[in-house]
Amino acid sequence: MSKVIKLRKGLDINLVGAAERVLTKGSAAASYALVPDNYRGVTPKMLVKVGDKVKAGSPLFFSKENPEVLFTSPVSGEVSAVNRGEKRKILSVVVTPDGENQSEHFDVCPIAELTRERVKETMLKAGFWPMIVQRPFGVIADTAATPKAIFVSGLDTAPLAPDLNFLVQDQGEHIIAGLEVLKKLTDGKVHLTVGTDTTAGVLSRVKQAEVHHIEGPHPAGNVGVQIAQIDPINKGDIVWTVELQHVAMIGRLFLSGQVDMSKVIALTGSEVAKPRYFKVISGALITSVTDGNLREQAPDAQHDVRIISGNPLTGTKVTPDNVNGYLGFYHNQITVIPEGNTYEFLGWAMPRLNKFSVSHSYFSWLCPKKKYNLDTNMNGGHRAFVQTGIYDKVLPMNIYPLYLIKAILAGDIDKMENLGIYEILEEDVALCEFIDPSKNEWQAIVSKGIEQMIKELN
């Protein structure tokens, strides 16, 4: 067993509604979509129009910034809508499936004979290149760059997170093939990080990557935290990351020459009747999973739940419609929790025995294993930053989060560089936002800083 990385900083948030290890085949969705906002820095240029017939793997649009990067349909069928917002911004490209699930065919050869250029060419044509995320800044990988390392996280520690080992339990061959393919793209190492409790299953048998074991509270499962512990990013460095189920999809592509974007996701949250796992296709309409699986509500409370593509800390709020109500490209989870649009009179003065707190203000610290039913209420309004060391306690990285946030708000590029903007993404400061007594939107601030850095460097 490799050296164990032990993290003490962080915070586990125990919520009601974790998924049982039961796999259900999801019903076929009425539509599937690509949502350009899922990809940072992409301005889509359409390649199809409404009414066009497509197969799985047929290109729908390309990136204006990098025309090589194609975004392809996850299913075969007909392009039924190109939804636009203000200034004709493309919100989603919707495909209605035909039920046949035909795929474009891509030439493949034995993985041992693959070259970097062949791998890149196939992934670009199949629309798989967006699966590779580049750090710093979390953009789609630069096709001309060579990373110093590639990281794959086999651990998710977010609230209600799915068990990644369970998600890929029958994908051993594809995971191995995918890791072999990724090795062709770097002169460095491919790193796979797993939990210390991973003693069985697919991930315990991987030999195609350098395996690291990590233990500790959230955000130990964040790939950014893992990079900081194993091979930190400095100015000028490039590291690529790939989500675990995307590794399996890449493996399937190079073994079969077919595009198969099926994946397993977890339906979680206190508003779910029976939280469990579903097999779906990437980009599925979220109501194909949630319909019939939520708790019954009073007729006047139908809108008192929040549906989130992703986890409660970093996921995206979606509405059950045909514009943006689709599973996020990088998400393995759908969460449904109370909306939190009710208010508690003098709540700060109450014992609040069923409320979670990171301090000793309430009694939750006496029951560290208790599960809570939390809603989206912020329990307070925005105010000035409180100068404490509380944020450092939940971020196991060698940076000063509060000073970095202030540098971003001030627009000070030099200080942002010196204080660690290259090392983090929004997900890495999600806990800082959760515990912040000042109710500041940390993730939005970091996103603003990253956009500013991208403009500055370009």
C-alpha positions in Angstrom: 0.0 0.0 0.0 1.3 3.5 -0.9 1.9 6.2 1.7 -1.3 7.4 3.3 -2.0 11.2 3.0 -3.8 12.2 6.2 -5.7 15.5 6.3 -6.9 17.1 9.5 -8.4 20.3 8.1 -11.9 20.2 6.7 -15.4 19.5 7.7 -17.8 16.6 7.1 -21.4 17.7 6.8 -23.7 14.7 7.6 -27.0 15.1 5.8 -30.2 13.0 5.6 -30.7 11.3 2.3 -27.5 9.5 1.3 -28.0 7.0 -1.5 -28.4 3.3 -0.7 -26.2 0.9 -2.7 -29.1 -0.1 -5.0 -28.7 0.4 -8.7 -31.9 1.1 -10.8 -32.0 1.6 -14.5 -33.4 5.1 -15.1 -36.3 5.5 -17.5 -35.4 6.8 -20.9 -35.3 10.6 -20.9 -37.6 12.6 -23.2 -34.6 14.7 -24.2 -30.9 15.2 -23.7 -28.9 18.4 -23.9 -25.5 20.0 -23.9 -25.4 23.1 -21.8 -22.5 25.4 -22.8 -22.4 27.0 -19.3 -21.1 23.6 -18.0 -17.8 24.4 -19.7 -15.7 27.4 -18.5 -14.7 29.9 -21.2 -16.6 28.2 -24.1 -18.4 30.3 -26.7 -20.4 27.8 -28.8 -20.7 28.0 -32.6 -23.5 25.9 -33.9 -22.9 23.1 -36.4 -26.5 21.8 -36.6 -30.0 23.3 -36.7 -33.3 22.3 -35.4 -34.6 19.2 -37.3 -31.2 17.7 -38.1 -30.7 14.0 -37.4 -27.7 13.1 -35.3 -26.0 10.0 -33.9 -24.2 9.6 -30.6 -20.9 11.3 -31.3 -22.2 13.7 -34.0 -20.9 17.2 -33.4 -23.5 19.8 -32.2 -21.2 22.8 -31.8 -17.6 23.8 -31.5 -15.7 26.2 -29.3 -15.1 29.6 -30.8 -11.9 29.9 -28.8 -10.6 26.6 -30.0 -12.4 25.3 -33.1 -10.7 21.8 -32.7 -12.8 21.1 -29.6 -16.1 19.6 -30.6 -19.1 19.0 -28.4 -21.1 16.0 -29.5 -24.5 14.5 -29.0 -24.8 11.9 -26.2 -27.6 10.0 -28.0 -29.0 9.5 -31.5 -32.1 11.3 -32.5 -33.2 14.8 -33.7 -32.1 18.2 -32.7 -35.3 19.6 -31.3 -34.3 22.9 -29.8 -31.5 25.5 -29.6 -32.5 27.5 -26.5 -31.2 31.0 -26.4 -31.2 33.7 -23.7 -30.2 37.4 -23.6 -28.1 38.6 -26.6 -28.9 35.3 -28.2 -26.6 33.4 -25.8 -27.0 29.7 -26.4 -28.4 28.2 -23.2 -28.8 24.5 -24.3 -28.8 22.4 -27.4 -31.6 19.7 -27.0 -31.7 16.3 -28.7 -34.8 14.2 -28.7 -33.7 10.5 -28.8 -35.0 8.1 -31.4 -34.6 5.1 -29.1 -32.1 3.4 -31.4 -28.9 4.9 -29.8 -26.8 4.6 -33.0 -23.3 5.9 -32.7 -20.7 7.4 -35.0 -17.9 5.0 -35.6 -14.3 6.0 -34.9 -11.2 4.0 -36.0 -9.4 2.3 -33.2 -6.3 0.2 -32.8 -4.7 -1.7 -29.9 -4.0 0.8 -27.1 -0.4 -0.2 -26.9 0.1 1.1 -30.5 -1.6 4.5 -29.8 0.4 7.7 -30.1 -0.4 11.0 -28.4 -1.5 12.5 -31.7 -3.8 9.6 -32.5 -5.4 9.8 -29.0 -5.9 13.5 -29.3 -7.4 13.2 -32.8 -9.9 10.5 -31.7 -10.9 12.3 -28.6 -11.4 15.6 -30.4 -13.6 14.0 -33.1 -15.7 12.1 -30.6 -16.3 15.1 -28.5 -14.4 13.6 -25.5 -11.8 16.3 -25.2 -14.0 18.5 -22.9 -13.7 15.6 -20.3 -10.1 16.8 -19.7 -10.0 19.8 -17.4 -6.9 21.9 -17.2 -5.5 23.5 -14.0 -5.0 26.3 -13.3 -8.4 27.8 -13.9 -10.5 24.7 -14.6 -10.8 25.3 -18.4 -11.0 22.6 -21.1 -7.5 21.3 -21.7 -5.3 23.2 -24.2 -4.8 20.8 -27.2 -1.3 22.1 -27.8 -0.1 21.7 -24.2 1.6 18.8 -22.5 0.7 18.5 -18.7 3.3 17.6 -16.1 0.8 15.1 -14.7 -2.8 13.9 -15.0 -5.0 13.4 -11.8 -8.0 11.2 -11.4 -9.9 11.3 -8.1 -11.4 8.0 -7.0 -12.9 9.6 -3.8 -15.7 12.0 -3.3 -16.2 13.4 0.2 -18.8 16.1 -0.5 -22.1 15.9 1.4 -24.3 13.0 0.2 -21.6 12.1 -2.3 -21.9 8.9 -4.3 -19.5 6.0 -3.7 -17.3 6.2 -6.7 -16.2 2.6 -6.3 -19.8 1.6 -6.6 -20.4 3.8 -9.7 -17.7 1.9 -11.6 -18.1 -1.5 -10.1 -18.6 -3.2 -13.5 -16.3 -0.9 -15.4 -12.9 -2.4 -14.5 -11.8 -3.1 -18.1 -12.9 0.4 -19.3 -11.1 2.1 -16.3 -7.9 0.3 -17.1 -8.1 1.1 -20.8 -8.9 4.7 -20.0 -5.9 5.1 -17.8 -3.7 3.5 -20.4 -5.0 6.1 -22.9 -4.4 9.0 -20.6 -0.8 7.9 -20.1 -0.2 8.7 -23.8 -1.0 12.3 -23.2 1.6 13.2 -20.6 5.3 12.7 -20.1 4.7 12.6 -16.4 2.6 10.4 -14.2 -1.1 9.6 -14.1 -2.2 9.8 -10.4 -5.2 8.0 -9.0 -6.3 8.9 -5.5 -8.6 6.6 -3.5 -9.8 6.4 0.1 -8.0 4.3 2.7 -11.1 2.1 2.9 -10.8 1.1 -0.8 -9.7 -2.4 -0.2 -12.0 -4.1 -2.7 -13.5 -3.4 -6.0 -12.2 -2.0 -9.3 -10.1 0.8 -7.8 -8.2 -1.5 -5.5 -6.8 -3.4 -8.4 -5.6 -0.5 -10.6 -1.9 -0.9 -11.7 -2.0 1.6 -14.6 -1.6 4.7 -12.5 0.3 5.8 -9.4 -2.2 5.1 -6.6 -2.4 7.3 -3.5 -4.5 6.7 -0.5 -6.0 9.7 1.3 -8.1 10.0 4.5 -9.6 13.0 6.2 -12.8 15.1 6.1 -14.1 17.0 3.1 -12.5 18.4 0.9 -10.1 15.5 0.9 -12.0 14.2 -2.2 -11.4 17.4 -4.2 -8.8 16.8 -6.9 -7.4 20.3 -6.2 -6.6 19.3 -2.6 -5.0 16.1 -3.8 -2.9 17.9 -6.3 -1.7 20.3 -3.6 -0.6 17.3 -1.5 1.0 15.3 -4.2 2.4 17.6 -6.9 1.5 21.3 -6.3 0.9 23.7 -9.2 3.3 26.6 -9.5 3.2 29.4 -12.0 3.8 28.0 -15.5 2.7 24.5 -14.5 -0.1 22.7 -16.3 -2.0 19.7 -14.7 -4.9 17.9 -16.3 -7.7 16.3 -14.3 -10.3 13.7 -15.5 -13.4 12.6 -13.7 -13.5 8.9 -12.9 -16.6 7.9 -15.0 -15.1 9.9 -17.9 -12.0 7.7 -17.7 -14.4 4.7 -18.2 -16.1 6.4 -21.2 -12.7 7.1 -22.7 -11.8 3.5 -22.3 -15.0 2.3 -23.9 -14.3 4.7 -26.9 -10.9 3.2 -27.6 -12.0 -0.4 -27.1 -15.1 -0.3 -29.2 -14.8 2.8 -31.5 -18.4 3.7 -30.3 -19.6 6.7 -28.2 -21.3 5.4 -25.1 -21.9 8.2 -22.5 -23.9 6.1 -20.1 -23.0 6.6 -16.4 -24.3 5.9 -12.9 -25.5 8.8 -10.8 -26.9 9.1 -7.2 -30.3 10.6 -6.5 -29.9 12.0 -3.0 -31.3 14.4 -0.5 -33.9 14.6 2.3 -36.7 15.3 -0.2 -36.1 12.0 -2.1 -38.4 9.1 -1.1 -35.8 6.4 -1.7 -32.3 7.7 -2.4 -30.4 5.3 -4.6 -28.4 5.0 -7.8 -29.6 5.3 -11.4 -28.0 4.4 -14.7 -28.5 7.2 -17.1 -26.9 8.9 -20.2 -24.9 12.1 -19.8 -27.0 15.2 -20.3 -30.3 13.5 -19.4 -33.4 15.6 -18.5 -33.3 15.6 -14.7 -37.1 14.9 -14.4 -36.5 11.5 -15.9 -34.8 10.6 -12.6 -36.7 12.7 -10.1 -40.3 12.1 -11.3 -42.0 9.7 -9.0 -39.1 9.5 -6.7 -39.6 12.6 -4.5 -41.5 12.8 -1.3 -45.2 13.8 -1.5 -45.9 17.4 -0.6 -48.9 19.5 0.1 -50.5 21.0 -3.0 -49.4 24.5 -2.0 -45.8 23.5 -1.4 -44.9 22.1 -4.8 -42.1 24.6 -5.3 -40.6 24.3 -1.8 -37.8 22.0 -2.9 -34.6 22.8 -4.7 -33.3 20.4 -7.3 -29.5 20.5 -7.7 -27.4 19.0 -10.4 -24.4 18.0 -8.3 -23.8 18.1 -4.6 -25.4 20.6 -2.1 -22.1 22.7 -1.8 -21.1 23.1 -5.4 -24.0 21.9 -7.5 -26.1 24.0 -9.9 -29.7 24.8 -9.2 -31.9 23.6 -12.0 -35.5 24.0 -12.9 -37.5 21.0 -14.2 -37.9 22.4 -17.8 -36.5 21.8 -21.2 -34.1 24.8 -21.2 -31.6 24.1 -18.4 -33.1 21.2 -16.4 -30.4 18.7 -17.5 -27.7 16.7 -15.7 -24.5 18.6 -15.7 -21.7 17.3 -17.8 -19.3 16.8 -14.9 -21.9 15.8 -12.3 -22.5 12.3 -10.8 -25.3 13.3 -8.5 -28.7 14.9 -8.2 -29.6 16.4 -4.9 -33.1 17.5 -3.7 -33.4 19.5 -0.5 -35.9 21.9 1.1 -35.8 25.4 -0.5 -35.5 27.3 2.8 -38.0 30.0 2.0 -39.4 30.1 5.5 -38.0 32.1 8.4 -37.6 31.5 12.1 -38.5 34.3 14.5 -35.6 34.9 16.9 -33.9 31.8 15.6 -30.5 32.9 16.9 -31.8 32.9 20.4 -33.3 29.4 20.3 -31.5 26.2 21.4 -31.8 24.8 17.8 -31.1 21.2 18.8 -31.6 20.0 15.2 -29.4 22.6 13.5 -25.9 22.0 12.4 -23.1 24.4 13.5 -19.4 24.4 13.2 -19.0 26.3 16.4 -20.1 25.4 19.9 -23.0 28.0 19.7 -25.5 25.1 19.4 -25.4 21.5 20.6 -24.6 19.8 17.3 -20.9 19.4 18.4 -22.1 16.9 21.1 -23.5 14.6 18.3 -20.8 14.5 15.6 -22.4 11.5 13.8 -25.9 12.9 13.8 -27.5 13.5 10.3 -29.2 16.8 9.6 -32.0 17.9 7.3 -30.7 21.2 6.2 -32.4 23.6 3.7 -31.0 26.5 1.6 -31.7 29.3 4.1 -28.5 31.3 4.8 -29.7 32.2 8.3 -28.5 35.8 8.1 -27.6 38.5 5.7 -24.5 39.7 4.0 -22.1 41.7 6.1 -18.4 42.7 6.3 -15.8 39.9 6.6 -15.1 38.8 10.1 -11.4 38.6 10.6 -10.9 35.2 12.1 -8.9 32.0 11.4 -12.1 30.0 10.8 -11.6 29.6 7.1 -8.1 28.1 7.5 -9.6 25.3 9.5 -11.5 23.9 6.5 -9.1 24.3 3.7 -6.1 21.9 3.8 -4.0 23.8 1.3 -1.0 26.0 1.8 -2.8 29.3 1.1 -4.5 32.1 3.1 -8.0 32.0 1.8 -9.3 35.2 3.3 -6.4 37.3 2.0 -6.8 35.7 -1.4 -10.5 36.6 -1.5 -9.7 40.2 -0.6 -7.1 40.3 -3.3 -9.7 39.1 -5.8 -12.2 41.7 -4.7 -9.5 44.4 -5.0 -8.5 43.1 -8.5 -4.9 42.9 -7.5 -3.4 40.4 -10.0 0.0 40.2 -8.4 -1.4 39.4 -4.9 -3.8 36.9 -6.4 -0.8 35.1 -8.0 1.2 35.1 -4.8 -1.7 34.0 -2.6 -2.6 30.9 -4.6 -5.1 31.6 -7.4 -3.4 29.0 -9.6 -4.1 26.2 -7.1 -7.9 26.6 -6.5 -11.2 26.4 -8.2 -14.6 27.3 -6.8 -15.2 23.8 -5.2 -12.1 24.2 -3.1 -13.6 27.2 -1.2 -17.1 25.8 -0.9 -16.7 25.0 2.8 -15.4 28.5 3.4 -18.6 29.8 2.0 -20.7 27.3 4.0 -19.2 28.3 7.4 -18.7 32.0 6.6 -20.4 34.1 9.3 -20.3 37.0 6.9 -22.5 35.2 4.3 -20.2 36.0 1.4 -20.4 34.1 -1.9 -16.9 32.7 -2.0 -17.4 30.5 -5.0 -18.7 33.4 -7.1 -15.8 35.6 -5.9 -13.2 32.9 -6.9 -15.0 32.5 -10.3 -14.6 36.2 -10.8 -10.9 36.1 -9.9 -10.3 33.2 -12.3 -12.1 35.0 -15.2 -9.9 38.1 -14.5 -6.8 36.0 -14.5 -7.7 34.3 -17.8 -8.3 37.8 -19.4 -5.0 39.1 -18.0 -3.0 36.1 -19.3 -4.6 36.2 -22.7 
